[in-house]
Amino acid sequence: MRYAFCKMAEKVRSLPLNKKIKWIFIIVILLVSGIFMTIAAFFSVSMLTERSKDLTRANIETVTQGIGDLVTNFEETLKSLIPDEGIQAYLTSERGQDGYERAETASRRSLKLASSLKDNINFIALYKQPGTYIYRGAAINKSKFSSEYDKDLAQSIPWGKGDLSVSYDDSYFGEDSYTLTFYQPVYDMDVIGKEIGMLCINVNEGALGILKEHVIGDSVLKLYLADEEGTLLLSSDKEEIGNRIEQALDGNSGTWNEKNQFYIYRRIDNSKVYVVGEINNGELIYYNILTLSLLFLTILLILVVVLFLAAWAVRKTYEPLESLVGYMERVSKGNLDVRIDEKKYGPDFITLSLGFNHMLDNINQLMEQVKTEQHESAQIKLNALQAQIKPHFLYNALDCIRWQALSSGNADLALQVKALAGYYRTSLSRGKELISLEEELECAQNYMLLQNMRYDHVANLQILVDENWYDVEIPKMTLQPLLENAIYHGMKGGKMQGQGMILLRVENAADGIVLSVSDNGQGMEKEMIEEMNRSISVFDESFGYGVRNVNRRIELIYGSPYGLHYEKNEMGGITVLILLPGKE
């Protein structure tokens, strides 16, 4: 898996930029569209499901109200018979007593009248005691009233807070002919709480047509009647009667989900019975699939159009970059004379093309500068090598002369030869470009010793440098040209003969250290000093170790911020400031 992912990532990295951008657009659009479609589908399904649930609730409310009205209607019919004088007389008298037969006849008439008020009544009966009852309706042998009354009454359940009880069973008519039977006790109107008989109304199943399965869209809503313990009292599927619902029914209403089925229940007013509805969650939104399909097709069409527009936009946007890539390929092949002259892509590409052209101009300029610096460096090294080759032979010869002078007793000549040999030893310095400041100062002392012997103490050299600076590295032969300039241009042959002074100091600076060479010579005019500072970085290969070449050598080694700077000093002479990196 990881190998496949790495391989795919490698392929993506190897794609051209325009294809990468195009794929990024496609992936982002697909991702956003997928998220949008998921959210839209989720909310659509949720909305449609909730709408379907609302319809289910409305159906349950309607059924609950209908059942409640039905039971209330029959309950009122039964209760209206209780105070009937004929019924009271029949139930409180015994056969053979005066008025018994009139009471029985009146009771039959009342029951007949009550049964005629409803088309769906199978029979109505006034039960007094075993073997004594008044019955009106379907043939009694067909209803099996005499034999099934006690059994059916025993299995009936209380309907509400009153005395009414209800039974739904096939006891009376058998052969799965289920009927609904209402039982209402009859109390003696003259004695409180004394039960004297039972009124019974049996209605056919058609009265419960409201409990048949309801269709919501393409979904089937199954309806049940259940008691508080969850026992099914009535169901379109007779085999389910008597089963128990696992979910507890409490309160006036509620819902729950179980195994992709949505259940909703509602208590019938003034009763202990609930109407329970069951519907499949998937079927709740099935009839809205067409709407969702149209929504997805619309989004898919929009997605195709957006992808096409994105591909076109990427292609048009990438055209300037593609042109730039072509120019860069030509540059990579060594053609540095390429220049972009296209202005049809707007101000952004104009800026880009100008930057590209400016970059090539800078590259050409830098290449020329590098060539110049390489030439200068080679020439400086050549001059240094030539300057080193000459004293190599002289150093050996002078060493022999010094020992001969010492043997002959000529100490001044021996000192002069020693100084000259020391000077050339430093200039040779085993081929090193950088030497310590201590070595450079020793070379300067030897040089000044030779010049003072030659020109009768032309200048006094004072080295005011703390030993802490001795290990600072400095390009060799940096001070000699500056000392030579101070003597030849500032003191030699002038009025300062024998009174000249050259001071060497070291001070800290922001970017390193400053080594200063100050003299009290004739100095220079301000214009000459300014011209010297302006032209100090110009390389002149006609001079071996001239002042300009000393400055250029420092710049090549350390960079342009470092080098020489001339200024007039308080002694009337010239001070040369040498900026060096200092200690690391």
Secondary structure, DSSP 8 states (H G I E B T S, - for coil): -HHHHHHHHHHHHTS-HHHHHHHHHHHHHHHHHHHHHHHHHHHHHHHHHHHHHHHHHHHHHHHHHHHHHHHHHHHHHHHHHTT-HHHHHHHHS-TTSTTHHHHHHHHHHHHHHHHHT-TTEEEEEEEEETTEEEEEES-HHHHTHHHHHHHHHHH-EE-SSSS-EEEEESTTT-TT--EEEEEEEEE-SSSTT-EEEEEEEEEEGGGGGGGS-EEETTEEEEEEEEETT-BEEEESSGGGTT-B-SS---SSEEEEEETTEEEEEEE-TTSSEEEEEEEEHHHHTGGGHHHHHHHHHHHHHHHHHHHHHHHHHHHHHHHHHHHHHHHHHHHHTT-TT------TT-HHHHHHHHHHHHHHHHHHHHHHHHHHHHHHHHHHHHHHHHHHHHHHHHHHHHHHHHHHHHHHT-HHHHHHHHHHHHHHHHHHGGG-SEEEHHHHHHHHHHHHHHHHHHTTS-EEEEEE--GGGTT-EEETTSHHHHHHHIIIIIITTSTTTTTEEEEEEEEEETTEEEEEEEE-S----HHHHHHHHHHTT---TT-SS-HHHHHHHHHHHH-TT-EEEEEE-TTSSEEEEEEE----
